[in-house]
């Protein structure tokens, strides 16, 4: 299956979206400057985002603790901090197509998303089952398809730009596998990124997934169970969702944390286990799933990591990759505090200030 990351939306894609012409005009007005196809190069900051990432359906998104506007909030903060000057400085992904999704997902699973009941279970928003599916497609699944396209574009930018890194201000849907969604994750963007990198012809033979979301990444773990070209380091609170014992078999280095683990223990275990994993596996690409649901007070993560701990965590992961010249793509994944966006933005600015985000001057 071919991945056409810079292609124009196809007829297959339009069949997944059921928005009206008026909706299209609204999106064009909101993000028209970000819709141009962009070649990968060293002339842009490898941050991936577009306004269509935002989930919105008449306030129903507020019934889930996930900040549906997190990517946009981070983007605005990065502009305020001067890391991004104009919209043209970053990469804007296309909506992933049906053909691209079928490189991993089963047709049966894609078809199941045409029923609002199934989507309501994945999004963990029960009232969605009463919403017409055309609206669910438009307001929830379509933004998630843009974010999924963003994960693939970011992986490609990290590999091809010559800068060695990229950040998608969305994605990280680590609970979704080829035939099952869950935990607010409708598309398997991590598995898709792995398959794209492996078929890129760029010699990516050993991919290290560093999953630091508070939850076990059971979706891609189920997909990649037999793939020895992938090494999974998953550091998670083992007493919370999803507690998937079968998926756990795919983890090469599991770091199980107790609730309310603090900065000192967390960072000590991370530094030891990540250094050990890199030395053992010698990866030539890193997918970093950088959940901020590890923050103290997060209603779902139940860990006690401070904002300063998140900044130090991200700095260590990026430094570990940069010092070894390993391309790295960062996906945002979970984070259910409204303060999460500011913590992420501050962390990215810190990476810039520490010269861990090489750019063209």
Secondary structure, DSSP 4 states (H G I P E B T S, - for coil): ----TTSPP-HHHHHH----HHHHHHHHHHHGGG-S----SSSS--EE--GGG---STTGGGGSSS-TTHHHHHHHHHHHTTS--SGGGSB-PPPPPHHHHTTTS-HHHHHHTTSHHHHHHHHT-GGGGGS-HHHHIIIIIHHHHHHHHHHHHHHHHHHHSSS-EEEESS---TT-BTTB-BTTB-S-HHHHHHHHHHTSSS----EEEEE-SSS--HHHHHHTTT-TTEEEEEEEETTSTT--HHHHTT-SEEEEE-TT-BHHHHHHHHHHHHHHHHHHH--SEEEEE---TTBTT-TTT--BB-HHHHHHHHHHHHHHHHHTT--EEEE-----STTHHHHHHHHHHHHHHTT-S----
